[in-house]
Amino acid sequence: MVGKIRSSKIPYLSLSLRSVFFAHPRFFINMESLGFLAGVIGSTLTMFFYLSPIKTFAQIVKHRSTEEFESLPYVSTLLTTSVGIYYGATKPGLYLFTMICAMGALIQLVYVVLFLIYAPPKIRAKTAILVGVLNVGFPAAIFIIAQYGMHGDLRIEVLGLIRAGLSTAMFASPLVAIKRVVTAKSVEYMPFLLSFCLFTSSVAWFWYAILVQDLSVALSNGVGVVLGILQLVLYAISWRREVLPSNESDAGWQHKPLLNEDNQDV
């Protein structure tokens, strides 16, 4: 979900982490190796994020209805991974990043197709419009402008910035369920695994960005960490509201009389 953007053009990121944390020979650590390790961890967690809605879509297929689930998170993730593929293919050395984006795009495409199959007519029409605009029109416009209107480093940098902006939007997309969660006081339509995987993958990629000194990646995934924490806190609060009433109702029998007062004189 992230790419390494050259930090040489960002003066205030020129300070090497080696000189701050690992200056002493005893503590010398190959930062490139650490960055690669963080990227592998981030890729693994990102794959869990891509696969986390499987339970949700198994329920959709079983009930043959999308019920109240939203399609925007999957449409936006498909857009982000599509642009990520183009960015990774444009910038040399991002083979792992491009592979993760390609796998993510394929998985999200399956989700979107299932949404179009099982959604009610009104939601299906809304999803089709989103797909046409965000998954067809917008990527096509980016490709045409970047491929024929930009060259060299400019193309790479612009694509990196667009990808960072889309990643930030993708991190925020599950928040569309917040209104329903607050109104219904239920976490049914805010899958925990999706929010948790989004949070953990953001943490991994954020540390990757710190290690490779990449401001663009650090900012987008930093936002992802904050939004992930917000979602998990909301989930915990709403889940507690669901559990406590049921516990109170289970314990209520202890305070009820064994005999009906109206029948005590019988």
C-alpha positions as CSV (number, residue, x, y, z in Angstrom):
1,M,0.0,0.0,0.0
2,V,3.0,2.3,0.1
3,G,5.9,3.2,-2.0
4,K,9.2,4.7,-1.3
5,I,9.4,8.3,-2.5
6,R,12.9,9.8,-2.7
7,S,13.5,12.0,0.3
8,S,16.4,13.9,-1.3
9,K,14.0,16.6,-2.5
10,I,12.6,17.1,1.0
11,P,15.4,19.0,2.9
12,Y,14.0,18.6,6.4
13,L,14.1,14.8,6.0
14,S,17.7,14.7,5.1
15,L,18.9,13.9,8.6
16,S,19.8,10.2,8.7
17,L,18.2,8.0,11.4
18,R,21.5,6.1,11.6
19,S,23.3,9.3,12.9
20,V,20.6,9.8,15.6
21,F,19.9,6.2,16.9
22,F,22.7,4.0,15.6
23,A,25.8,6.2,15.5
24,H,27.7,4.0,17.9
25,P,29.3,1.0,16.0
26,R,27.9,-1.4,18.7
27,F,24.4,-0.5,17.7
28,F,24.9,-0.3,14.0
29,I,21.9,-1.7,12.2
30,N,21.4,-1.9,8.4
31,M,18.5,0.5,8.0
32,E,17.7,-0.8,4.5
33,S,17.2,-4.3,6.0
34,L,15.0,-2.9,8.7
35,G,13.0,-1.0,6.1
36,F,12.6,-4.2,4.0
37,L,11.5,-6.2,7.1
38,A,8.9,-3.5,7.9
39,G,7.7,-3.6,4.3
40,V,7.3,-7.4,4.5
41,I,5.4,-7.1,7.7
42,G,3.3,-4.3,6.3
43,S,2.6,-6.4,3.2
44,T,1.5,-9.4,5.3
45,L,-0.8,-7.2,7.4
46,T,-2.2,-5.5,4.3
47,M,-3.1,-8.9,2.8
48,F,-5.0,-9.7,6.0
49,F,-6.7,-6.3,5.6
50,Y,-7.7,-7.2,2.0
51,L,-9.0,-10.6,3.1
52,S,-10.7,-9.4,6.3
53,P,-14.2,-8.9,4.7
54,I,-14.5,-12.5,3.6
55,K,-16.8,-13.3,6.5
56,T,-19.0,-10.3,5.6
57,F,-19.2,-11.5,2.0
58,A,-19.9,-15.0,3.0
59,Q,-22.9,-13.7,4.9
60,I,-23.9,-11.6,1.8
61,V,-23.8,-14.7,-0.5
62,K,-25.6,-16.8,2.1
63,H,-28.4,-14.3,2.5
64,R,-28.3,-13.3,-1.1
65,S,-28.4,-9.6,0.0
66,T,-25.9,-6.9,1.0
67,E,-28.3,-5.8,3.7
68,E,-27.1,-2.5,5.1
69,F,-23.4,-2.9,4.3
70,E,-21.7,-0.1,2.4
71,S,-19.8,-0.6,-0.9
72,L,-17.7,2.5,-0.6
73,P,-14.8,1.0,1.4
74,Y,-14.3,-1.7,-1.3
75,V,-14.7,0.7,-4.3
76,S,-12.2,3.1,-2.7
77,T,-9.7,0.4,-1.9
78,L,-10.0,-0.9,-5.5
79,L,-9.2,2.7,-6.7
80,T,-6.2,3.0,-4.4
81,T,-4.7,-0.4,-5.4
82,S,-5.2,0.4,-9.1
83,V,-3.3,3.6,-8.9
84,G,-0.7,1.8,-6.7
85,I,-0.1,-0.7,-9.5
86,Y,0.6,2.1,-12.0
87,Y,2.8,3.9,-9.5
88,G,4.7,0.8,-8.6
89,A,5.2,-0.1,-12.3
90,T,6.4,3.4,-13.0
91,K,9.0,3.7,-10.2
92,P,11.9,1.1,-10.4
93,G,12.5,-1.3,-7.5
94,L,8.9,-1.5,-6.2
95,Y,8.3,-5.1,-7.1
96,L,6.9,-6.2,-3.7
97,F,4.7,-3.1,-3.5
98,T,3.3,-3.7,-7.0
99,M,2.6,-7.3,-6.3
100,I,0.7,-6.4,-3.1
101,C,-1.3,-3.8,-5.0
102,A,-2.1,-6.2,-7.8
103,M,-3.4,-8.9,-5.4
104,G,-5.4,-6.3,-3.5
105,A,-7.0,-5.0,-6.7
106,L,-8.0,-8.5,-7.7
107,I,-9.5,-9.2,-4.3
108,Q,-11.4,-5.9,-4.2
109,L,-12.7,-6.5,-7.7
110,V,-14.3,-9.7,-6.5
111,Y,-15.9,-7.9,-3.6
112,V,-17.3,-5.2,-5.8
113,V,-18.7,-7.7,-8.3
114,L,-20.4,-9.5,-5.4
115,F,-21.9,-6.2,-4.3
116,L,-23.3,-5.5,-7.7
117,I,-24.8,-9.0,-7.9
118,Y,-26.5,-9.1,-4.4
119,A,-27.2,-5.5,-3.7
120,P,-30.9,-4.2,-3.8
121,P,-31.7,-2.2,-7.0
122,K,-31.2,1.2,-5.4
123,I,-27.8,0.3,-3.8
124,R,-26.8,-1.6,-6.9
125,A,-27.3,1.6,-9.0
126,K,-25.4,3.7,-6.5
127,T,-22.5,1.2,-6.5
128,A,-22.5,1.1,-10.3
129,I,-22.1,4.9,-10.4
130,L,-19.3,4.8,-7.9
131,V,-17.5,2.1,-9.9
132,G,-17.9,4.0,-13.1
133,V,-16.5,7.2,-11.7
134,L,-13.9,6.0,-9.2
135,N,-12.7,2.7,-10.7
136,V,-13.0,3.5,-14.4
137,G,-13.1,7.2,-15.1
138,F,-10.7,8.5,-12.5
139,P,-7.9,6.0,-13.0
140,A,-8.2,6.4,-16.8
141,A,-7.8,10.2,-16.4
142,I,-4.8,9.7,-14.1
143,F,-3.2,7.4,-16.6
144,I,-3.7,9.6,-19.6
145,I,-2.5,12.8,-17.9
146,A,0.5,11.1,-16.2
147,Q,1.5,9.0,-19.2
148,Y,1.3,11.7,-21.9
149,G,1.6,15.0,-19.9
150,M,4.4,14.2,-17.5
151,H,7.8,12.6,-17.7
152,G,10.6,11.2,-15.5
153,D,10.7,12.2,-11.8
154,L,7.7,14.5,-12.1
155,R,5.4,11.7,-13.1
156,I,6.7,9.5,-10.2
157,E,6.3,12.3,-7.7
158,V,2.8,13.3,-8.8
159,L,1.7,9.6,-8.8
160,G,3.2,9.2,-5.3
161,L,1.2,12.2,-4.0
162,I,-2.0,11.0,-5.6
163,R,-1.5,7.6,-4.1
164,A,-0.9,9.1,-0.7
165,G,-4.1,11.1,-0.9
166,L,-6.1,8.1,-2.0
167,S,-4.6,6.0,0.8
168,T,-5.7,8.6,3.3
169,A,-9.2,8.5,1.8
170,M,-9.2,4.7,1.9
171,F,-8.2,4.7,5.6
172,A,-11.2,7.0,6.3
173,S,-13.7,5.0,4.1
174,P,-14.8,2.6,6.9
175,L,-15.9,5.6,8.9
176,V,-19.1,5.8,6.7
177,A,-20.4,3.2,9.0
178,I,-20.0,5.4,12.1
179,K,-23.3,7.1,11.8
180,R,-25.2,3.8,11.6
181,V,-23.2,2.4,14.5
182,V,-24.0,5.5,16.7
183,T,-27.7,5.6,15.6
184,A,-28.3,1.8,16.0
185,K,-25.9,1.4,18.9
186,S,-24.7,-1.7,17.3
187,V,-21.4,-2.7,15.7
188,E,-23.0,-5.2,13.3
189,Y,-22.2,-3.1,10.3
190,M,-18.7,-2.1,11.3
191,P,-16.6,-5.3,11.1
192,F,-14.0,-5.4,13.8
193,L,-11.5,-7.4,11.8
194,L,-11.5,-4.9,9.0
195,S,-10.8,-2.0,11.4
196,F,-8.1,-4.0,13.2
197,C,-6.3,-5.0,10.1
198,L,-6.4,-1.5,8.8
199,F,-4.9,-0.2,12.0
200,T,-2.1,-2.7,12.3
201,S,-1.1,-2.4,8.6
202,S,-1.0,1.4,9.0
203,V,1.3,1.0,12.0
204,A,3.7,-1.3,10.1
205,W,3.8,1.0,7.0
206,F,4.2,4.1,9.2
207,W,7.4,2.6,10.7
208,Y,8.5,1.5,7.3
209,A,8.2,5.2,6.2
210,I,10.1,6.4,9.2
211,L,12.9,3.9,8.5
212,V,13.2,4.9,4.8
213,Q,12.5,8.6,5.6
214,D,9.5,8.9,3.4
215,L,7.3,11.9,4.3
216,S,4.5,11.1,1.9
217,V,4.0,7.5,3.2
218,A,4.5,8.6,6.8
219,L,1.7,11.2,6.6
220,S,-0.9,9.0,4.9
221,N,-0.2,6.0,7.2
222,G,0.0,8.3,10.2
223,V,-3.6,9.4,9.4
224,G,-4.4,5.7,9.0
225,V,-3.1,5.0,12.5
226,V,-5.2,7.8,14.0
227,L,-8.4,6.8,12.2
228,G,-7.8,3.2,13.0
229,I,-7.6,4.0,16.7
230,L,-10.8,6.1,16.4
231,Q,-12.7,3.1,14.8
232,L,-11.4,0.6,17.4
233,V,-12.4,3.0,20.3
234,L,-15.9,3.4,18.8
235,Y,-16.2,-0.3,18.3
236,A,-15.2,-1.0,22.0
237,I,-17.8,1.6,23.3
238,S,-20.6,0.3,21.1
239,W,-19.8,-3.3,21.9
240,R,-19.9,-2.5,25.6
241,R,-23.3,-0.9,25.2
242,E,-24.5,-4.1,23.5
243,V,-23.1,-6.5,26.1
244,L,-24.1,-4.7,29.3
245,P,-27.9,-4.6,28.8
246,S,-27.9,-8.3,28.1
247,N,-26.0,-9.0,31.3
248,E,-28.3,-6.8,33.3
249,S,-31.4,-8.6,31.8
250,D,-29.8,-12.0,32.7
251,A,-29.2,-10.9,36.3
252,G,-32.7,-9.3,36.7
253,W,-34.4,-12.5,37.7
254,Q,-32.6,-12.4,41.0
255,H,-34.6,-9.4,42.0
256,K,-38.0,-10.7,41.0
257,P,-40.4,-12.3,43.5
258,L,-40.9,-16.0,43.1
259,L,-44.6,-15.7,43.5
260,N,-46.9,-13.1,41.9
261,E,-48.1,-10.7,44.5
262,D,-51.6,-10.9,43.1
263,N,-51.8,-14.6,43.8
264,Q,-50.2,-14.6,47.3
265,D,-53.7,-14.9,49.0
266,V,-54.8,-17.9,46.9
